[in-house]
Amino acid sequence: MKFSTKLIHGSKNPEQKSKPLAPAITLSTTFYYNESDYKYSRSNNPNRNLLEEKLAILENAKFCSAFSSGVAAISSILMYLKPGDSLIVNKAIYGGTFRIIKDILEPFNIKAIWCNLSNLEEAKKLILPSTKMVYFETPSNPLLKIFDIKAIAKFASDFDLISVCDNTFLSPYFQNPLELGVSVVVHSTSKFLGGHSDITGGAVMTNDEKLYTHIKMFQKTNGAVPSPFDTWLTERSLKTLAVRMNKQDENARAVATFLKESNYCKMVYYPGLYDDEESRIHKSQATGGGAVVSVDFGSQERALGVVLNFELFAFAESLGGVESIVSHPFTMSHSFLSPEEKEENGITPGLLRFSCGLEDSNDLISDIKKAVEEFDNRK
């Protein structure tokens, strides 16, 4: 065997020699034909399959497809719609989803019917012969509005519509929409499932084989697949999901309670914080409030002034990491909405969205207190 041949064939695949406890990362783009279930990594990869199997188990789903980003995952199910179709979309929604609908679906003659799914009687009046889908998230981004998953799923079923729920904010640990009757669940795995602010990804889960066949086709044909390393990282991160979510929920609840009892802000948004109908619905379908707290500080000047004084909360996009993050939806995640759309959805210039990490809750509260008081004392 010559040197150049030895470089390629001189050693055996390590997986043939050992049985590692942690899964190996399979970086190969292609596989020996007819010797395994794998042919080409865009179509199938051992790390991606392992992640999909685990996510399906966590969300109590028969099928799961992993994607390179949350918006790729969302696009995969929205692209089930055809020109001439319409979908009902809850107004309280992530800005990236809003942009997919406005900039991609609507130019292809797929009509979005925007409504408030808290009032299903009004939503019924908006259904058209062309309506094929209902799309919503709960808790919503960024105001954490709560919607009745079981009621929306039944509403969709009664009219033979596909129901899609974005479960990113609570993860399968706190909420399982498929068990409550929805057709499809989507996640940005960049957030709590990945949990360390170092992976971009998405996932779609369903029990409907027809929908799964479409989603899988979209994943393969569009090539919207995560790398083997990213799927390996995400699968590894899932092992600590429960302990992370418990601590982040504890921290967020402490921060929300502190801010509610303070005179620092106009309004605090957090699931289950108030004794109202939304809290009762939330507690009937979820086992925790999650890590996100949104707070209206009254004006953009004050909100952004407070942000500059934080030491622990990083001023950044995204959420769900082990470190605490604060963002300004008005100029960040929802910046491309028109002034009228922001006002209609309650996204005020003074709103900050906190994602609480794993730090000590007393330190997070002290950081907020110091930041607010430093700004207010300068005025």
N, C-alpha and C positions, 0 to 999 in steps of 0.2 A: 504494500500500500504506500503510494507516494505521499510526500509531505502535504501537498494541496488537498489530497483526498483525506488524509488523516485529520486535517483541520476541520473537516465537515463530519466525518464518520468515525473519528477516533475514540469517542466515548458514547456510552449509552444514555438514554433519557433518564435523568435522576428519578423520575416517578416510577420507573421500572425496578429500581433498586431499593426504594424505601416507601414507607407509608406515613407521611408527615401528618401530625395532628392538625396543624394549620394548613388549609388548602394551598397548593402550589399556584403560582400565577402562570397561566398558559398564554404566552404572548404570541404564539404561532398564528400567522394569518391563514394558513392552509394546513390540511391534514391528509395523511395517506388515504387515497380513495378506496372505498369499499372495506376499509379496515376498522371503521368506527362510525358512530352516528354523526360525526362532525365532518364538514367538507370545507367550509370557508368561514372565517371568523365574523364577517358581517352577518351571515345567516345564523350562526350558532357558535357559541364559545363556552367551554366548561365553567369558567368563572361567572359568566352572565347567567347561565342556566342555574347554577347554585344559588345566586342571589334571587333570581325569579322564583325558584322553589320556596326559598325562605320567606320572601315577601308574601307569596300566595298563602302560605300557612298562617302568617301573622294577621292577614286581612281576611282570613277564612274564605279564600277564593279558590276556584278550580284553576284559574289561569292568571298569569302575570307576564307582562312584557316590560323590560327595563329599557330606558332611553338615555340619551346623552345629556338631557336637560329636562327641567320641569315643563317648559313651554313645548318641547318636542313631544312629551307625553300628552299634554293637553291637545296639541295639534292632531295627534294620531286619532283621537276619538272625534274631534270636531270635523276632521276630514272624511268621516263616514257620511256626512251630508253631501248632497248633490245640488248643482245649480237648480234653482227653483224651490228648494226646500226652505224651511224656516225653523228657528229654534227659539224657545223661551229662555231668557237669561235673567237671573236675578241681578238687580242693579248694584248691589253691594258685592264687588268682585275685585280680584287682583288686577292691577293695571296691565300686566303682561297678557292676561286672558282677554281683557278689553281690546288690546291692540291687535291680537290675532283676529278677533271677530271683525273689528273695524277695518283693518288694513289688508286682511287676506280673504276672509269669508265674504264680506259684503261686496267687494269688487267682482266676485264670481257669482253674484246674484243669489247669495244665501242670506236670507233676511233674519236679522236679530230683533226679537220682540222683547224689549226691556220692561221688567215689571218688579214688583215687590212680592216675593213668594210668601210673605207673612199673611197675605190676603189671597187665599187660593180661589175664593169665589170670584174675585176680580180677575185673577189669572185665567180662569176658565173662559171668560168672555174674550180673551185675546187669542185663543187657539184658532188657527186657520186650517183649512184642508191640507196645506203644505207643511204644517208643523210636525216635526219628527223627534224633537229632543227637548229636554229641560236640563239646564245647567246651573249649578249653584255651588256655594261653599259655605261651610259652617264649622267654626266661627269664621266670619268673613274678614277680609283684609281691606283696610286696617282697623275698622271700628268694631270688630269682633261681634257683629250682629249674629244672633242665633236663629236658625230656621229649623222647623220640624221635619226631620229626615223621613220619618215613617209616613207622615201626611203627604209630603211632596212625592215620595215614591208611589204611594197609592194613587194620588192625582195623576201622575204620569202613566201608571198602569191602566187606569180607567180609560184613558184616551189613547192607549197603545203607543205611548211615547217612550223613548229611551231616557232614563234619568241618570245624570252624571253628577257626582259629588266630589269636590276637591277636599281631601281630608288632611292636607299638609299640616295645618296648624296644631292638630291634636295627635296625629300619628295613629297607627292601629293600636297603640298601647291604651289610649284613652277612648277611642271611638271606632266602631266598625259599621260603616254605612251599608255594606252589603247585607249584613244580618238584619238591617231595618228595611230592606226591600229595594234599594237602588240597583240600577243595572251595572253601573261602572263607577269605580273609585280611581281618582288620580292623585298622585303625590309629586311634589318636588323633593326628591331624595337628597338634594343639596342641603335641605334644612335639618329637621330633627332626625331623620333616618340616618343620614351621614353624620351629622352632629358635631363636626369638628372644623367647619369652614374651610375644608380642603378638597371637597369633591363636588363636582357639578353633575347632576343626574335627575332622572325622573322615572316614574313607574305608573303602569295602568293595570288594574286588577278587575276581573269580571268572572261571573259564572256562566255567561252566555257564550257558547262556542262560536256562534255566527259573528258576534262582535269581536271576539278574540281573533278569529281568522282574519278579519279586516285589520285589526291593530297589528298583528304579526306581519301581515303583508306590508303595511306602512313602514314598520320598523326595518324590515329587510330591504324594501325597494327604495326608500328614502335614505337608507344608511344612517339613520338617526340613533346609532348605537353607542353605548359607553365603552371605553377602553377596558381591556381585561384588568388593568391595575385599578381603575376607578371602581369596577364592580367588586374586586377583591377588597378594596378599602371600605366600601359600603357594607359588604357582608360582615367584615370584621367589626365595624362600628355598631352594627345591629346588636351585637352581644351585650352592649352596655345600655341599650335603649331604655329599659325599665328603670335602672338606677338613675340615669340622666333625667328622664321625664319626671320622676318623683321629686328629685331635688329642684328642678327648674320650675315645676308647678308650685312647690313650697315657697320658693323665692319670689315668684311672680305674685302669688297671693299675698305675701307679706308686703311687697312693694305697693300693690294695688290698694290694700287696706290702709297703709300709711298715707298714701296720697289722697285717698277718699276722706280721711279724717283731718287732713291738713287744710290750710287755706292757700295752698300754692297754685291751684289750678281751677279751671272752670268745670271740667268734667273728667272722670276716670272711666275707662271702658275695660271690663274684664269679665269673662263668663262666670256667672253665679255670684257676682259681687252684690247685686241688689235683690231685694225680695219682689220680683216682678214675674210676668208671664214668660219672658225670655229665659230667665234663670230656671223656672220650673221645667220648661222644655229641655233646656240644656242638661239638667240633672237627670232627666228621664232617658237620655240617649248617650250620655258620656259620663266617664268616671273621674274626670279631672278638668281643670280649667286651662291647662297648658302654660306656656312660658311667656306669652305675649301680653303686654299691658299697653294700651294707648291712652294718651293724656293730652287734653287740650289746655295749653298754657295761656290762651287768650289772644296772642298775636304772634306774628312771624318774628318780629324783633325779639320778643321775650323767649320764644322757643329756641331760636338759633343762638341767642345770647347765653341761655342756660347750657346748651350743648357744648359751648366752648370751654366751660368750666369743669366738665367731667374728667375724672381721672381713671375710673374703672370702666364706664360705659364707652365703648369705641363708637365714634360717629361713622357709620358705614351702612352700605346696603345689606340686604339679606337678614337672616334670623336663624335661630335654632342651634347655634353653636355652643360650645362649652363656655365660651367667654360672652359676657354681656355686651349687647349692641344696641345703639339707639339710631333711629333714622327719622327723616322728615318727609313723610309721604307727599306733601304738597309739591316739593321740589325734587323728589327722588322717585319712588316707585310709581306714583300716579301723576308725574309732572306733565305728561302729554295729554291728559284730559283737559278739555276746555274749562274756562272759569265757571261756566254754567254747570257743566257735568260735575266738577269738584263740589260746587255748592249743593247741588242736588243730592250728592252722596255723602254730605257731611264732612268732606275732607277739607278742613279749615287750615289757614296759614299757621295757626298756633298749635297744630297737632304734632305730637311726637309719638313714635311707636318704639316701645322698649321690648327687647328680647332678653329675658333674664337667663343668665348662664348658671354655672356651678359654684360661683363665689359664695361667701357667707352673706346671708340676707341682711344682716346688720351693716355690713360694709357697703352693700348696694344702697341701702336707705341713707346711710351717712353721705355717700357720694352725691345722691340726688339733693339731699338737704343742703349740703355745702354749695353745690352748683347753683341752686335757686337763690339761696341767700346772698351769695357773692354777686349775682347779677342784680338782685333787687336792691342791695345796699349801695350799688353804684348809681342807681337812678335818682 
